[in-house]
Amino acid sequence: MEVNKLDSKGKSVDRMENLPPEVEEGNIEYKLKLINPSACRFEHLVTQMKWRLREGHGEAIYEIGVEDSGLLAGLNDADLQASLHTLRKMAHKLGATINILRQRVVNDCQFEKKTACEVLVRKVPDDQPFIDLKLAVLGNVDGGKSTLLGVLTQGELDNGRGRARLNLFRHLHEIQSGRTSSISHEILGFNSEGEVITSSDTQQGCLAVEEICSNASKLITLIDLAGHQKYIKTTICGLTGYSPDFAMLVISANTGIAGTTKEHLGVAMALQVPIFVVVTKIDMCSSSMLLRCMTQLHRLLTGLGCKKVPYDVQCIDDAVNAALHFNHGSICPIFQVSSVTGENLDMLKKFLHVVPPLHTTHEQEKLIQEHAEFQIDEVFSVPHVGTVVGGALLRGIVREHDELLLGPSENGEFKPVEITSIHRNRSPCRIVRPSQAASLSLKEIDRAVLRKGLVLLKAELEPFACKDFEAEILLLYHTTTISCGFQATIHVSNVCQTATIVHMDKESLKTNEKATVRLHFIKHPEYLRVGSRLFLREGRTKGMGQVTRVIPYQHTDVAER
């Protein structure tokens, strides 16, 4: 509702006199006015709001003073306040809250001032404690990723020497070097008023994770990934294994596009993860240096390999605009922030507060109706509890005391196990839904038989392991050509293992060429699904594709080549 608004394809709309026409589906509703509706009309409006909230997974956008055609008519102050009062009553009826995102004066003549208003309505679903999203943080080493996350989650600015990032590190060598080498998780909570809930929101100066979760209506899990080239495997595993809703590419203003920046951007795009960019350290570089960095970034995003539409966020209205249109088309918002001075951090927080879930309601319902598939990314031994596995649920629903199949083992077998307890964000819960991360306690299972890459499945799936599978791949980059016998590391969901190409439908494969290949895992069998996205890497060689056929593994076969 301001100048330079973006349409669904990421293009600018002239001075934004009108909005696009209202659509029946989705979570955006236009209302010219809501003044003293009758009881019957009020119930209809409440039902309509319930539908919009369902479409937005608990979030809806109401445009007040806007006609169904998208025309910004505006309301005078009295009518606007009456309409907002009715909207609050509607939200209260459903147990929802409203938060005014922005207002725009449509007509400011001397006789009457008319204003249009955009309101965020949020209602946490009855069967969930909060709206949950996952954000992967990418970028080159020393770009300021961990420091930025520390500032966002702890509510205190950095001292210019990396103090804000210390609580995010998991290992001593990370603290000593200042470089992330493992995957760490932090949470950023927003209350019903859109305010950030940080770990310093108490008089004691420390707010536990459980308290943040209990006070939050929206929670964003920040997945801090490694930036150094030698930890690229860890970064790709984080992107493929945790299935983030969107990604944040962090670039240092004083170094620009350097190191693994292009590689991280390419991996995110290959996995079709929506991405936005944050340029950090703007306090320690000159205006000419910042301009050069932004020019490089715009050239990279608009190039043939990306074909993104850069959108420079310069005010709160821009941040709201970018969030509402982020999942549509090829828009790539760009923020310029400082973790030391706090400049423009409010725009980034507003964007994260408003940005909607990636999956639509229909996609989510379809995933819920499928049989459960939980991928294991971490294994723990907890005193007085036993063996615990951590990971993400891709589809279906997992409840306490469910019996699932665990596998595949070294022999390609699946063994029944019972889920004794479930924890999410360090708090016990009874149920896990698709795309949610959780820790599951397994009954009477030896940790020695567990590893990353295993899955927990419903017996109705009748799962089988494979060592050989077929895939259609696109070779993104290789210095020469590859052919049969070429070995590379394969990433499919939480599976990460070296495989050999044993057959191709052509003699050789060059950069930007496609082929159907048959691959063979060299170590142990894995569980794969037809249609899963695949990422291939070996040194500078990169490829992407999709699993097209899975060949059942027979332990009695002599499969070694």
C-alpha positions in Angstrom: 0.0 0.0 0.0 2.7 2.5 -1.0 4.9 3.5 -3.8 6.7 0.9 -5.8 4.5 -2.0 -4.7 5.3 -5.4 -6.3 2.9 -7.5 -8.3 2.8 -11.3 -8.2 5.7 -11.4 -10.7 7.9 -9.1 -8.8 7.4 -6.0 -11.1 6.7 -2.5 -9.8 3.2 -1.1 -10.0 3.0 2.5 -11.0 2.7 4.7 -7.8 0.4 2.0 -6.4 -3.0 3.7 -6.8 -4.7 0.3 -6.9 -4.2 -3.2 -5.7 -4.6 -6.3 -7.8 -8.3 -7.6 -7.9 -9.2 -9.7 -4.9 -9.0 -13.5 -5.4 -11.3 -16.1 -3.8 -8.4 -18.3 -2.5 -5.5 -17.3 -0.3 -5.4 -15.3 3.0 -5.9 -11.8 1.7 -9.3 -10.1 2.1 -10.5 -6.7 0.9 -13.1 -4.8 2.8 -14.3 -1.3 1.9 -15.7 -0.8 5.4 -17.0 -2.7 8.4 -19.4 -0.4 10.2 -22.0 -1.7 12.6 -22.9 -5.0 10.8 -26.1 -6.8 11.7 -25.8 -10.0 13.8 -26.3 -12.2 10.7 -23.7 -10.2 8.7 -21.3 -10.3 11.6 -21.5 -14.1 11.7 -20.9 -14.2 8.0 -17.8 -12.0 8.4 -16.5 -14.2 11.2 -16.9 -17.3 9.0 -15.1 -15.5 6.2 -12.2 -14.6 8.5 -12.0 -18.2 9.7 -11.6 -19.3 6.1 -8.9 -16.7 5.4 -7.0 -17.8 8.5 -7.2 -21.4 7.4 -5.8 -20.5 4.0 -2.9 -18.7 5.6 -2.1 -21.3 8.3 -3.3 -19.0 11.0 -2.4 -15.6 9.4 -4.6 -13.4 7.2 -4.2 -9.9 5.7 -7.2 -7.5 5.7 -7.1 -4.5 3.4 -9.5 -1.9 4.9 -10.8 0.8 2.7 -10.2 -1.2 -0.5 -12.9 -2.3 -2.9 -13.0 -5.9 -4.3 -11.6 -4.5 -7.6 -8.5 -3.4 -5.8 -9.4 0.3 -5.9 -8.0 2.2 -2.9 -11.1 4.2 -1.9 -10.1 5.0 1.7 -12.2 5.9 4.7 -12.5 8.9 6.9 -11.1 8.7 10.5 -14.4 7.9 12.1 -15.3 5.1 9.6 -11.8 3.7 9.8 -11.8 3.4 13.5 -15.3 1.9 13.4 -14.1 -0.7 10.9 -11.1 -1.5 12.9 -13.3 -1.9 16.0 -15.5 -4.4 14.1 -12.4 -6.2 12.9 -11.2 -6.6 16.5 -14.5 -8.0 17.5 -14.4 -10.5 14.6 -10.8 -11.6 15.6 -11.8 -11.8 19.3 -14.7 -14.1 18.4 -12.1 -16.5 16.8 -9.5 -16.1 19.5 -7.3 -14.1 17.1 -5.3 -10.9 17.4 -4.8 -8.0 15.0 -1.8 -5.9 14.3 -1.8 -2.8 12.0 1.0 -3.2 9.5 0.7 0.1 7.7 -1.7 2.9 6.7 -1.8 5.1 3.6 -3.5 8.4 3.0 -5.5 8.0 -0.2 -7.0 11.5 -0.3 -5.8 14.4 1.9 -7.9 17.3 0.6 -8.9 20.2 2.9 -12.5 18.9 3.2 -11.9 15.2 4.1 -8.9 12.9 4.7 -9.3 9.3 3.6 -7.0 6.5 4.7 -6.6 2.8 3.7 -5.2 0.4 6.3 -3.5 -3.0 6.1 -4.0 -5.3 9.1 -2.4 -8.6 10.0 -4.8 -11.1 11.7 -3.2 -14.0 13.5 -4.6 -17.0 15.2 -2.5 -19.9 16.3 -4.2 -23.1 15.1 -6.0 -24.9 17.9 -3.8 -28.0 17.5 -0.5 -26.2 17.5 1.3 -24.1 20.1 2.5 -21.5 17.6 3.0 -20.9 13.8 6.4 -22.5 13.1 8.8 -21.7 10.2 12.4 -22.8 9.4 15.0 -20.3 8.1 18.4 -21.5 6.8 21.2 -19.0 7.1 23.8 -19.1 4.2 26.8 -17.1 3.2 30.5 -17.0 3.0 32.8 -17.3 6.0 33.3 -14.1 8.0 30.1 -12.7 6.5 28.5 -12.0 9.9 25.9 -14.8 9.9 26.3 -16.0 13.5 26.7 -12.4 14.8 23.4 -11.4 13.1 21.6 -14.4 14.6 22.9 -13.6 18.0 21.7 -10.0 17.8 18.2 -11.1 16.5 17.7 -13.7 19.2 19.4 -12.1 22.2 18.2 -8.6 21.7 21.6 -7.0 22.3 23.8 -5.4 19.7 27.3 -6.7 18.9 30.4 -4.9 20.3 32.1 -5.0 17.0 34.3 -8.0 18.0 31.8 -10.9 17.7 30.4 -11.0 21.3 26.8 -11.6 20.1 27.8 -14.9 18.4 29.4 -16.7 21.3 26.3 -18.3 22.6 25.5 -19.8 19.2 28.8 -21.8 18.9 28.7 -25.5 19.9 32.5 -26.3 19.9 35.6 -24.8 21.5 37.4 -24.5 18.1 34.4 -22.4 16.8 34.8 -20.0 19.7 38.5 -19.8 19.2 38.3 -19.3 15.4 35.0 -17.4 15.2 33.9 -19.7 12.4 30.9 -22.0 12.4 31.7 -25.6 11.5 28.5 -27.4 12.6 24.7 -26.8 12.3 23.3 -24.9 15.2 19.6 -24.0 15.9 18.3 -20.8 17.4 14.7 -19.6 17.8 13.2 -16.2 17.1 9.7 -15.7 18.6 7.1 -13.1 17.9 4.2 -12.3 20.3 0.7 -11.4 19.1 1.7 -7.7 18.9 4.5 -8.5 16.4 7.2 -7.8 19.0 10.3 -10.0 19.2 10.7 -12.2 22.2 14.4 -12.3 23.1 16.3 -14.3 25.7 16.8 -11.1 27.7 13.1 -10.3 28.2 13.1 -11.0 31.9 14.5 -9.2 35.0 16.9 -12.1 35.5 18.3 -11.5 32.0 17.7 -15.0 30.7 14.5 -16.4 29.1 14.4 -20.1 28.6 13.5 -21.7 25.3 10.4 -23.1 26.9 9.3 -19.6 28.0 9.9 -18.2 24.5 7.8 -20.9 22.9 5.0 -20.5 25.4 4.8 -16.7 24.8 5.2 -16.8 21.0 2.4 -16.8 18.4 5.0 -17.2 15.7 8.3 -19.0 16.0 11.1 -19.0 13.4 13.8 -21.7 13.8 17.1 -20.2 12.6 19.4 -22.9 11.1 23.0 -21.5 11.2 25.0 -23.2 8.5 28.8 -23.2 7.9 30.3 -20.7 5.5 33.8 -22.2 5.0 34.5 -24.2 1.8 35.7 -27.2 3.7 32.3 -27.5 5.5 30.2 -27.4 2.3 29.0 -30.9 3.1 27.6 -29.7 6.4 25.9 -26.8 4.7 24.3 -29.0 1.9 23.1 -31.5 4.5 21.4 -28.7 6.4 19.6 -27.6 3.3 18.5 -31.0 2.1 17.9 -32.6 5.5 16.0 -29.9 7.4 13.8 -28.8 4.4 13.8 -25.1 5.4 10.8 -22.9 4.4 13.1 -20.2 3.1 16.8 -19.1 3.2 18.7 -16.0 4.1 21.9 -15.3 2.2 24.2 -13.1 4.3 26.8 -11.0 2.5 29.5 -8.7 4.1 29.4 -5.2 2.6 33.2 -4.8 2.8 34.0 -8.1 0.9 31.0 -8.3 -1.5 30.4 -11.5 -3.5 33.2 -13.7 -2.4 34.1 -17.3 -1.4 31.1 -19.6 -1.2 28.5 -17.0 -1.7 27.7 -18.0 -5.3 27.8 -21.7 -4.4 25.4 -21.3 -1.5 23.0 -19.3 -3.7 23.2 -21.9 -6.4 22.5 -24.8 -4.0 19.5 -23.0 -2.5 18.1 -22.3 -6.0 18.8 -25.9 -7.1 16.7 -27.1 -4.1 14.0 -24.5 -4.9 14.3 -22.8 -1.5 13.0 -19.2 -1.6 15.8 -16.9 -0.7 16.4 -13.3 0.4 19.6 -11.4 1.0 21.0 -9.5 4.0 24.0 -7.2 3.5 25.8 -6.8 6.8 28.6 -4.6 8.2 27.3 -1.5 6.5 28.7 0.5 9.5 32.3 -0.3 8.6 32.4 0.4 4.9 32.2 3.6 2.8 29.3 4.5 0.6 31.3 3.7 -2.5 32.2 0.3 -1.2 28.5 -0.4 -0.3 27.4 0.8 -3.8 29.9 -1.6 -5.4 28.7 -4.5 -3.3 25.0 -3.8 -4.2 25.9 -3.5 -7.9 27.7 -6.9 -7.8 24.7 -8.4 -6.0 22.1 -7.0 -8.5 24.2 -8.2 -11.4 24.4 -11.7 -9.8 20.7 -12.0 -9.1 19.5 -10.8 -12.5 22.0 -13.0 -14.4 21.1 -16.0 -16.5 21.8 -18.4 -13.7 19.4 -16.7 -11.2 16.8 -14.6 -13.0 15.7 -13.0 -9.8 14.0 -9.6 -9.3 16.0 -7.7 -6.7 13.9 -5.6 -4.4 15.9 -3.1 -2.1 14.1 -2.8 1.2 14.5 0.8 2.4 11.6 1.3 4.8 9.1 -0.6 6.9 6.5 -0.5 4.1 9.0 -2.1 1.7 9.6 -4.9 4.3 5.9 -5.6 4.5 5.6 -5.5 0.7 8.5 -7.9 0.3 7.1 -10.4 2.9 3.6 -10.5 1.4 5.0 -11.2 -2.1 8.0 -13.3 -1.2 6.5 -16.7 -2.0 5.2 -15.5 -5.4 7.3 -15.3 -8.6 11.0 -14.6 -8.3 11.2 -11.7 -5.9 14.5 -11.4 -3.9 14.3 -8.8 -1.1 17.6 -7.2 -0.1 18.3 -5.7 3.3 21.2 -3.6 4.4 21.8 -3.9 8.2 24.4 -3.4 10.9 24.7 -5.7 13.9 26.8 -3.1 15.8 24.6 0.0 15.3 21.3 -1.8 14.8 20.6 0.1 11.6 17.7 -1.3 9.6 17.3 -4.3 11.9 13.7 -3.3 12.5 13.0 -3.8 8.8 14.4 -7.3 8.9 12.4 -8.2 12.0 9.2 -6.8 10.4 9.8 -9.0 7.3 10.3 -12.1 9.4 7.2 -11.2 11.4 4.9 -10.9 8.3 6.4 -13.5 5.9 3.9 -16.3 5.3 4.4 -20.1 5.4 5.8 -21.7 2.2 3.2 -24.5 1.8 -0.5 -23.8 1.1 -3.2 -25.3 3.2 -4.1 -27.8 0.5 -0.5 -29.0 0.3 -0.3 -29.3 4.1 -3.5 -31.3 4.3 -2.3 -33.6 1.6 1.0 -34.3 3.5 -0.9 -34.9 6.7 -3.1 -37.6 5.0 0.0 -39.6 3.8 1.8 -42.3 5.8 4.4 -41.0 8.2 8.0 -40.6 7.1 10.5 -39.2 9.7 14.1 -38.7 8.7 16.8 -39.0 11.3 19.6 -36.3 11.3 21.0 -36.7 14.8 21.4 -39.5 17.4 21.7 -38.9 21.2 21.9 -41.0 24.4 20.0 -39.2 27.2 20.4 -40.3 30.8 17.3 -41.9 32.3 15.6 -41.7 28.9 17.6 -43.9 26.5 18.2 -43.5 22.8 16.8 -40.3 21.2 16.8 -39.4 17.5 16.4 -35.9 16.1 15.1 -34.9 12.7 12.2 -33.7 10.7 8.9 -35.2 9.7 8.4 -35.0 5.9 4.8 -36.3 5.7 2.1 -37.9 7.8 1.7 -37.6 11.6 3.7 -39.1 14.4 2.2 -39.6 17.9 3.4 -40.9 21.2 3.4 -44.7 21.4 3.2 -45.1 17.7 5.0 -48.2 16.3 7.1 -47.4 13.2 9.7 -49.2 11.1 13.3 -48.1 11.6 15.8 -48.6 8.8 17.4 -49.5 6.6 20.1 -51.5 8.5 23.4 -52.6 6.9 21.5 -55.5 5.5 18.7 -53.4 4.1 16.2 -54.5 6.8 13.5 -52.4 8.7 12.9 -53.1 12.4 9.7 -52.2 14.3 10.3 -49.6 17.1 8.0 -47.8 19.5 8.0 -44.0 20.1 8.0 -43.5 23.9 8.1 -39.7 24.0 8.3 -36.7 21.8 9.9 -33.3 22.4 9.8 -30.1 20.2 11.8 -27.0 21.1 12.9 -28.7 24.4 9.2 -29.1 25.5 7.2 -32.4 25.5 4.4 -32.8 23.0 2.2 -35.6 21.9 2.1 -35.1 18.1 4.4 -34.0 15.2 3.1 -32.7 11.9 4.7 -32.4 8.5 7.8 -30.1 8.1 8.2 -30.0 11.9 11.5 -30.8 13.6 11.4 -33.0 16.7 13.3 -35.4 19.0 11.8 -38.9 19.4 12.7 -41.3 22.2 12.9 -44.9 21.0 12.1 -47.9 23.2 14.9 -50.5 23.7 17.1 -49.5 20.7 20.9 -49.7 20.8 22.5 -46.5 19.7 25.2 -48.4 17.9 22.7 -49.5 15.2 21.6 -45.9 14.5 23.2 -43.4 12.1 22.3 -40.3 10.2 20.2 -41.1 7.1 17.9 -43.6 8.6 14.1 -43.2 8.5 11.1 -44.0 10.6 8.1 -45.2 8.5 4.6 -46.5 8.8 4.5 -50.3 8.1 1.7 -49.6 5.5 4.3 -48.2 3.2 6.0 -51.6 2.9 9.4 -49.9 2.5 12.5 -51.4 1.0 16.1 -50.3 0.8 18.2 -49.7 -2.3 21.8 -49.6 -3.3 21.0 -48.9 -7.0 18.6 -46.2 -8.3 18.0 -44.2 -11.4 17.8 -40.4 -11.7 17.6 -37.7 -14.2 20.4 -35.2 -13.6 21.5 -31.8 -14.9 25.2 -31.2 -14.7 25.6 -27.7 -13.4 29.3 -27.5 -13.7 32.3 -29.7 -14.6 35.6 -28.8 -16.1 35.5 -31.5 -18.8 33.0 -34.4 -19.1 31.8 -37.2 -16.8 31.0 -40.8 -17.8 30.4 -44.3 -16.3 32.6 -44.9 -13.3 32.5 -41.3 -12.1 32.0 -41.1 -8.3 30.4 -38.2 -6.4 28.7 -37.5 -3.1 24.9 -37.7 -3.4 22.5 -35.7 -1.2 18.9 -36.8 -1.1 16.9 -35.5 1.9 18.9 -36.7 4.9 20.9 -39.3 2.8 24.5 -38.3 2.2 26.7 -41.0 0.6 29.2 -41.5 -2.2 27.8 -43.2 -5.3 29.2 -44.4 -8.6 27.6 -43.9 -12.0 27.2 -47.4 -13.5 25.1 -46.6 -16.5 24.2 -43.6 -18.6 21.9 -43.1 -21.6 24.8 -41.2 -23.4 28.5 -41.7 -23.6 29.5 -38.6 -21.6 27.9 -35.6 -19.9 29.1 -32.0 -20.1 28.1 -28.8 -18.2 24.4 -27.8 -18.7 23.6 -31.2 -20.2 21.0 -33.7 -19.0 21.1 -37.4 -18.8 19.4 -40.4 -17.2 21.9 -42.3 -15.1 22.0 -45.3 -12.8 23.9 -44.9 -9.6 25.2 -47.4 -7.0 25.9 -46.5 -3.3 29.3 -47.8 -2.4 28.8 -48.3 1.3 25.4 -49.4 2.5 21.8 -49.3 1.3 19.5 -46.3 1.8 15.8 -45.5 1.7 14.8 -43.3 -1.3 11.5 -42.1 -2.7 10.7 -41.7 -6.3 10.4 -38.0 -7.1 12.9 -36.9 -4.4 15.2 -34.0 -5.4 18.9 -35.0 -5.7 22.1 -32.9 -5.4 25.4 -34.2 -6.7 28.8 -32.8 -5.8 32.5 -33.7 -6.2 35.0 -30.9 -5.7 33.9 -28.1 -7.9 31.6 -30.5 -9.9 27.9 -29.8 -9.1 24.7 -31.4 -10.4 21.0 -31.6 -9.6 18.2 -33.9 -10.5 15.4 -36.2 -9.4 15.1 -39.8 -8.5 13.0 -41.6 -11.1 13.4 -45.3 -10.2 14.4 -47.2 -7.0 15.7 -50.7 -7.4 15.1 -53.0 -4.3 18.2 -54.2 -2.6 18.7 -57.9 -2.1 21.2 -58.8 0.6 22.0 -62.1 -1.0 23.0 -60.4 -4.2 26.7 -59.7 -4.8 26.2 -56.1 -5.5 29.7 -54.8 -5.0 31.3 -53.6 -8.2 
